[in-house]
């Protein structure tokens, strides 16, 4: 437990050193998010949704310790952030609310360019069976390249976004090692992240420079979610000009961090769920991340109104996406699409 004197010092440091733009963006966010100083776990900023969760009676949660609101034991994963081995990780934590203990998915992400990090961003959403965020996903900006790797880290599925964001024809990546795309100096970090994901059964974030088709290395958010058998994994890659943990010195930079994190979590979750579906073969490399998500929901029995509501899109936007899917796959209706998915999920006669 932290002593009163160190508590006072931590409060002063947290409020004095954090950029005002971070305070402004998080304190106005509609998401359930916190900025926490590490390793003390002092809460420095809380969004309105986070404050309502932790203190439903209306008290302030700022300058209090995160452990005061948790009903379970620490995961210990924050030590990997402090060591610089990871930039973020997934966990399920139980928050106290009155007499109840409510499980939440949380994603913890480093902030700032100081090593070890001084602050982390925590984004939480109520746990569901699917693990999908219950808050509106970001609809702005590029969608990530999503896919899966097998136990030999060979890419066996990848979305069409690979062509738009990295310049690769998706078919050219199938059968290639994920590590061949990563700069040699960053490969060890990606392997450590995969090992951490396989050991804990939870997702991790790592930054890595990924080579595009022109031979240029681009800094990417790399989010990995473990699959069975280990160390196979679902992945999401989102290129960005700025570092995943660059100093946050503007409201725009802070908003971008939150939005990029949301898009990569979204994309990797879609990829992980697709990996369990027999029809999600490498033959669907013509589809983007968004199109794969809509097809996944349609195959699960959802129809356009439900898909639109769950993705916070208009029904006309969902229909436009489906029209593009129809053209890419050579079908003409939702039923033909479902029949096509059923056909490609069946084993070929020579197997």
Beta strands, then each sheet from edge to edge (+ up, - down):
strand 1: 32-37
strand 2: 42-46
strand 3: 88-97
strand 4: 100-111
strand 5: 119-126
strand 6: 145-149
strand 7: 155-158
strand 8: 204-211
strand 9: 217-226
strand 10: 233-239
sheet 1: 2+ 1- 5+ 4- 3+ 8- 9+ 10- 6+ 7-
end
